[in-house]
Amino acid sequence: MMRFRREEIIDILKHRFAEKMQENLPVFGIEKSSLSDFTTTEKDMKRGTSRFPPAQYRLKSEDILAL
């Protein structure tokens, strides 16, 4: 039951983002126990740096819109 609810929430977020922004919400699949390499800290923000996963981790199968 918990898994289904999680997927339902993510699906709603993807659809609402696509409606509002007219583009797909990027969803990434990263096989690591920690996402610290991709977490933007306050220190990073002050420096104007944003950590983002590389494009190779993007899951195109999660896209809603065919662009």
C-alpha positions as CSV (number, residue, x, y, z in Angstrom):
1,M,0.0,0.0,0.0
2,M,2.8,2.4,0.9
3,R,4.6,1.8,-2.4
4,F,1.5,2.5,-4.4
5,R,0.9,5.8,-2.6
6,R,4.5,6.9,-3.2
7,E,4.1,6.2,-6.9
8,E,0.8,8.0,-7.0
9,I,2.3,11.2,-5.4
10,I,5.3,11.1,-7.8
11,D,2.9,10.7,-10.8
12,I,0.8,13.7,-9.7
13,L,3.9,15.8,-9.3
14,K,5.2,14.9,-12.8
15,H,1.8,15.7,-14.4
16,R,1.4,19.0,-12.5
17,F,5.0,20.1,-13.4
18,A,4.4,19.2,-17.1
19,E,1.1,21.2,-17.1
20,K,2.7,24.3,-15.5
21,M,6.2,24.3,-17.1
22,Q,5.3,22.7,-20.5
23,E,8.3,20.4,-20.0
24,N,9.0,17.1,-18.2
25,L,10.1,17.0,-14.6
26,P,13.6,15.4,-14.8
27,V,13.7,12.2,-12.8
28,F,17.0,10.6,-12.1
29,G,17.9,7.0,-11.1
30,I,21.1,7.0,-9.0
31,E,22.3,3.8,-7.4
32,K,24.2,5.2,-4.4
33,S,23.5,4.9,-0.7
34,S,24.1,8.6,-0.3
35,L,23.0,11.5,-2.6
36,S,25.5,13.9,-1.0
37,D,27.3,14.3,-4.3
38,F,24.1,15.8,-5.8
39,T,22.9,17.8,-2.8
40,T,23.3,21.6,-3.0
41,T,24.3,22.9,0.4
42,E,23.8,26.4,1.8
43,K,27.6,27.0,1.2
44,D,27.1,26.0,-2.5
45,M,24.2,28.4,-2.8
46,K,26.3,31.3,-1.5
47,R,28.9,30.5,-4.1
48,G,26.2,30.3,-6.8
49,T,26.8,26.6,-7.3
50,S,24.0,24.0,-7.8
51,R,24.8,20.3,-7.7
52,F,22.8,18.3,-10.2
53,P,23.0,14.7,-11.3
54,P,24.7,14.2,-14.8
55,A,22.4,13.7,-17.7
56,Q,23.4,10.0,-18.0
57,Y,21.3,9.3,-14.9
58,R,18.1,10.8,-16.3
59,L,15.3,8.4,-16.7
60,K,13.6,9.3,-20.0
61,S,11.0,6.5,-19.3
62,E,9.6,8.8,-16.6
63,D,8.8,11.6,-19.0
64,I,5.1,12.5,-19.5
65,L,5.4,14.8,-22.5
66,A,6.8,13.6,-25.9
67,L,9.0,16.5,-26.9
